[in-house]
């Protein structure tokens, strides 16, 4: 399994269980301790996930996170496949997971009445 795929699955695991032992993670993803350490470093440094080790409970936890903000103010065009992905993401995510905030999508006009329709700049008169 690629590291990127595991990162998504780690997030889902932490959302589902909140606290996970290292052995449970190694078993779940069928990875070595060295791979787990690399994954933790990547998630902390690149994805900015606040994963902490609780030595009293002997578990790893994902701390509360700031909201995920999607700002479309600089976009000239948003494809329907991306909007469908965002819609699916919102429906599947755990209510306790990171909030999703969508900003500045209203400056783009939907090409149809469908919720996830492609959006582009409005036509000038």
VENZI-V833663 format. One record per run of one state. SS is the DSSP state (alpha for helix, beta for strand, coil for the rest). FROM is the first residue (numbers start at 1). TO is the last residue. Records with the same first field share a line. If there is no record, write none. Layout:
SS=FROM-TO + FROM-TO
//
This chain:
coil=1-2 + 18-18 + 21-21 + 30-32 + 46-50 + 55-58 + 63-67 + 72-76 + 79-79 + 93-99 + 104-107 + 111-118 + 122-125
alpha=3-17 + 22-29 + 33-45 + 80-92
beta=19-20 + 51-54 + 59-62 + 68-71 + 77-78 + 100-103 + 108-110 + 119-121
//
